[in-house]
Amino acid sequence: MKDIAIREATADDIHAIVRVRRAAFTEEEVRGWTTPEHSIFFSRPALRAAWDKNDTLKEGWKIAVAECGGSISGFIVFGVKDGCGFIENLNVAKPQQRLGVGKALVLYVENSAKTAGFRMMKTDTTENADGIPWKSYGFWTKMGYKDTGERLPTESDFKEIRFLKELTR
Ligand SMILES: CC(C)(COP(=O)(O)OP(=O)(O)OC[C@H]1O[C@@H](n2cnc3c(N)ncnc32)[C@H](O)[C@@H]1OP(=O)(O)O)[C@@H](O)C(=O)NCCC(=O)NCCS
């Protein structure tokens, strides 16, 4: 997709962020890979409340949005964890998937992390009880993220898969 503009989100983007999250994947699709949706990104009032608290989300995570043709088609939640840049959440609305929006958001965050002096990025996804990774696994490996081999148990049947990427200068 041409002309993808990435910028930091503002509270005015709450409506669009929730719309994108709802349009990125369904509860049905994700069953087995995560717990039922309690995410603040699924609810405008919950996201608004988190935002109003101190204008940041969950202990300082930042959000960037992707604008294409005047409308928001994706968002990424990122910050710092364990001394590395960390991608907490990434969603692109289904009609705009596979058009380069996710890649543009990840590159924006990686560049921000590099500018801030970080050498490593981390993120994670999950695998279900049968050991099948969530479908974003291929996206992360395409973006240069290496599966660390760690499989962290959760309170449910699925496990967390940890990814690491060394940022080049
Ligand atoms: C995963 C997701 C963010 C990818 O965003 P996207 O905009 O569709 O991906 P892009 O078009 O930027 O793809 C970048 C590259 O990854 C590849 N890719 C994208 N999705 C892929 C997948 N599921 N499997 C393998 N490769 C994939 C693309 O073909 C592209 O390769 P190229 O650079 O050689 O052309 C998006 O599909 C999404 O929002 N999915 C639902 C929510 C989700 O799973 N979020 C991640 C949670 S861990």
The ligand as an SDF file (V2000), in Angstrom:
LIG
                    3D

 48 50  0  0  0  0  0  0  0  0999 V2000
    0.2110   -9.9420   11.9980 C   0  0  0  0  0  0  0  0  0  0  0  0
   -0.1740   -8.6080   11.3400 C   0  0  0  0  0  0  0  0  0  0  0  0
    0.0760   -7.4640   12.3070 C   0  0  0  0  0  0  0  0  0  0  0  0
    0.6990   -8.4090   10.0860 C   0  0  0  0  0  0  0  0  0  0  0  0
    0.4290   -7.1320    9.5280 O   0  0  0  0  0  0  0  0  0  0  0  0
    0.2640   -6.9500    7.9470 P   0  0  0  0  0  0  0  0  0  0  0  0
    0.0670   -5.5220    7.6550 O   0  0  0  0  0  0  0  0  0  0  0  0
   -0.7820   -7.9010    7.4770 O   0  0  0  0  0  0  0  0  0  0  0  0
    1.6870   -7.4570    7.4240 O   0  0  0  0  0  0  0  0  0  0  0  0
    2.5590   -6.8120    6.2470 P   0  0  0  0  0  0  0  0  0  0  0  0
    1.7220   -6.6670    5.0280 O   0  0  0  0  0  0  0  0  0  0  0  0
    3.2430   -5.5870    6.7260 O   0  0  0  0  0  0  0  0  0  0  0  0
    3.6240   -7.9740    6.0210 O   0  0  0  0  0  0  0  0  0  0  0  0
    5.0390   -7.7920    6.1020 C   0  0  0  0  0  0  0  0  0  0  0  0
    5.6820   -9.0750    5.5630 C   0  0  0  0  0  0  0  0  0  0  0  0
    5.2820  -10.1780    6.3840 O   0  0  0  0  0  0  0  0  0  0  0  0
    4.5940  -11.1450    5.5830 C   0  0  0  0  0  0  0  0  0  0  0  0
    3.4740  -11.6730    6.3910 N   0  0  0  0  0  0  0  0  0  0  0  0
    2.4190  -10.9670    6.8760 C   0  0  0  0  0  0  0  0  0  0  0  0
    1.6040  -11.7890    7.5760 N   0  0  0  0  0  0  0  0  0  0  0  0
    2.1860  -13.0180    7.5280 C   0  0  0  0  0  0  0  0  0  0  0  0
    1.8170  -14.2820    8.0460 C   0  0  0  0  0  0  0  0  0  0  0  0
    0.6990  -14.4220    8.7650 N   0  0  0  0  0  0  0  0  0  0  0  0
    2.6140  -15.3250    7.7990 N   0  0  0  0  0  0  0  0  0  0  0  0
    3.7620  -15.2050    7.0650 C   0  0  0  0  0  0  0  0  0  0  0  0
    4.1670  -13.9880    6.5490 N   0  0  0  0  0  0  0  0  0  0  0  0
    3.3760  -12.9270    6.7650 C   0  0  0  0  0  0  0  0  0  0  0  0
    4.1110  -10.4000    4.3510 C   0  0  0  0  0  0  0  0  0  0  0  0
    3.9280  -11.2740    3.2550 O   0  0  0  0  0  0  0  0  0  0  0  0
    5.2130   -9.3870    4.1510 C   0  0  0  0  0  0  0  0  0  0  0  0
    6.2990   -9.9880    3.4770 O   0  0  0  0  0  0  0  0  0  0  0  0
    7.1070   -9.1610    2.3350 P   0  0  0  0  0  0  0  0  0  0  0  0
    7.7690   -8.0060    3.0650 O   0  0  0  0  0  0  0  0  0  0  0  0
    8.0750  -10.1520    1.7860 O   0  0  0  0  0  0  0  0  0  0  0  0
    6.0920   -8.7010    1.3460 O   0  0  0  0  0  0  0  0  0  0  0  0
   -1.6760   -8.6050   10.8900 C   0  0  0  0  0  0  0  0  0  0  0  0
   -1.9070   -9.6870   10.0380 O   0  0  0  0  0  0  0  0  0  0  0  0
   -2.6590   -8.6340   12.0550 C   0  0  0  0  0  0  0  0  0  0  0  0
   -3.0480   -7.5940   12.5840 O   0  0  0  0  0  0  0  0  0  0  0  0
   -3.0980   -9.8590   12.4540 N   0  0  0  0  0  0  0  0  0  0  0  0
   -4.0570  -10.0170   13.5380 C   0  0  0  0  0  0  0  0  0  0  0  0
   -3.5050   -9.5320   14.8820 C   0  0  0  0  0  0  0  0  0  0  0  0
   -2.2020  -10.2100   15.2320 C   0  0  0  0  0  0  0  0  0  0  0  0
   -1.9970  -11.3980   15.0230 O   0  0  0  0  0  0  0  0  0  0  0  0
   -1.2910   -9.4070   15.8160 N   0  0  0  0  0  0  0  0  0  0  0  0
    0.0090   -9.8710   16.2620 C   0  0  0  0  0  0  0  0  0  0  0  0
   -0.1450  -10.4280   17.6380 C   0  0  0  0  0  0  0  0  0  0  0  0
    1.3070  -11.3120   18.1680 S   0  0  0  0  0  0  0  0  0  0  0  0
  1  2  1  0
  2  3  1  0
  2  4  1  0
  2 36  1  0
  4  5  1  0
  5  6  1  0
  6  7  2  0
  6  8  1  0
  6  9  1  0
  9 10  1  0
 10 11  2  0
 10 12  1  0
 10 13  1  0
 13 14  1  0
 14 15  1  0
 15 16  1  0
 15 30  1  0
 16 17  1  0
 17 18  1  0
 17 28  1  0
 18 19  1  0
 18 27  1  0
 19 20  2  0
 20 21  1  0
 21 22  1  0
 21 27  2  0
 22 23  1  0
 22 24  2  0
 24 25  1  0
 25 26  2  0
 26 27  1  0
 28 29  1  0
 28 30  1  0
 30 31  1  0
 31 32  1  0
 32 33  2  0
 32 34  1  0
 32 35  1  0
 36 37  1  0
 36 38  1  0
 38 39  2  0
 38 40  1  0
 40 41  1  0
 41 42  1  0
 42 43  1  0
 43 44  2  0
 43 45  1  0
 45 46  1  0
 46 47  1  0
 47 48  1  0
M  END
$$$$
